[in-house]
Amino acid sequence: MSQLIRLQDIQATHRDLIGDDYYDPTGKTAYGVNEEKIGKIDGALVEDTTGRIRYLIVDAGGWFSSKEVLVPAGLARIVGDDVFFDSLTKAQADAMEEYDHDYQYSYKEQYEKDRQAFVADTVPAEERMEVADHAYDAPTTLELLEERLTVNKDRIVAGLVKVGKHVVTEERNVEVDLEEEHANIQRTTVDRPSERRIGDVTGNETIEVELEAERARVNKETYVSEEVNVGKTTERHTETIVETIQREELDIDRDGNVVDREGNIVDRDGITAEDVRSARGM
């Protein structure tokens, strides 16, 4: 009858057997039916003869104040750092015995306890289920995650244009043709007798002639010399954004064999429960 030991114990005593890439679910977040968060994975139990994970130790603190239970590993669905038990209900977990860290579990004994817990009277009829043999196989499907870049565009104020006006004073020369009258005196020599005597006053001793001239008169009128319209044009450019993303890649042994660090195939059949207990000092 094969015994069940904690994964962390076999990692410590038989590291050369399981290698460095052995899957360890410890610390991952656990979810129950309807993806209800129930706690975390506190470890796993493996067969001492094969090293296969048979049970996950689930800390169901989200459902109970404090309780750890053993859930068949095949009921788990692993997505990244999360473990989903899609069919596990609170009533089923309540019917399970609390995990005892000091007890030596056997695969057959726990197998029988599961068949009682999942169909217990305290479990509602619609939640009762028969546990199939494949429910004890560790998950064979891993969902590999990768990050992808999504680029959104935000509208921002990239600039502000203000258009105003101010007064500029300058001197402007304008040429104007003006007319101005000047006196033109013509004297003509004559020789004819006159009845007037020198000294007689006749009232026509002087002659007045008005001289006219044009003067420039400057007026200023306001005209619209230019119209300014402010609009917007859109220019497009391509910007390269550099960001680091991650993705998960699958680690797989193509032949399904267990290999050590040097790549040599390790025969698990030679490991017994007594070997494990001896290595643990039991």
Secondary structure as UniProt FT lines:
FT   STRAND          3..6
FT   HELIX           7..13
FT   HELIX           15..18
FT   TURN            26..27
FT   STRAND          29..31
FT   HELIX           33..35
FT   STRAND          37..47
FT   TURN            48..50
FT   STRAND          53..59
FT   TURN            61..63
FT   STRAND          68..72
FT   HELIX           73..75
FT   STRAND          76..79
FT   TURN            80..81
FT   STRAND          82..85
FT   TURN            86..87
FT   HELIX           90..95
FT   TURN            101..102
FT   HELIX           107..117
FT   TURN            118..119
FT   TURN            121..122
FT   HELIX           125..127
FT   HELIX           133..136
FT   STRAND          142..143
FT   TURN            198..199
FT   TURN            254..255
FT   TURN            261..262
FT   HELIX           268..270
FT   HELIX           273..279
FT   TURN            280..281
//
